[in-house]
Amino acid sequence: MGFKRKHSRVDVGRAGRLQRGTLSAPCKVLDVSETGIRIESRLFVKTGDALQLVIELERGRTLTCSLEVVHVRSSKLGAKITSISQEDMERLAHILDDHVQTIFSRG
């Protein structure tokens, strides 16, 4: 069996909000990579749906991106990032870099 994932995922456990059209629901961002996100939410979605996600970060900041659902299992979904601003991409890179620093500082 081949390994499909290209980028490492980082556990984040942050609160967020998903939006599909006019529907909106709270969610929990379970993990992120440079190209995708795994989310837990009660918002009904199906593979191929386009979503907007806002992740709550420290100091009242947010990260916003557009997603396309690639799989759904129960209340969890995986999605690829289809659009993200340069500023939010830098915030995402900061989250990933902080995780790497934490791993290496543990020894």
Number of C-alpha atoms within 10 A of each C-alpha: 3 4 5 6 10 9 11 13 18 19 16 15 14 15 16 21 18 25 18 16 10 5 10 15 14 16 23 20 25 19 18 24 20 16 17 21 22 22 23 22 18 14 17 12 17 14 13 12 15 19 20 18 24 18 17 17 14 7 6 6 9 14 18 21 17 18 25 20 21 15 16 17 9 9 13 18 20 21 23 20 21 15 14 15 12 9 11 14 16 13 17 19 14 12 17 19 13 12 16 12 10 10 10 8 8 6 5
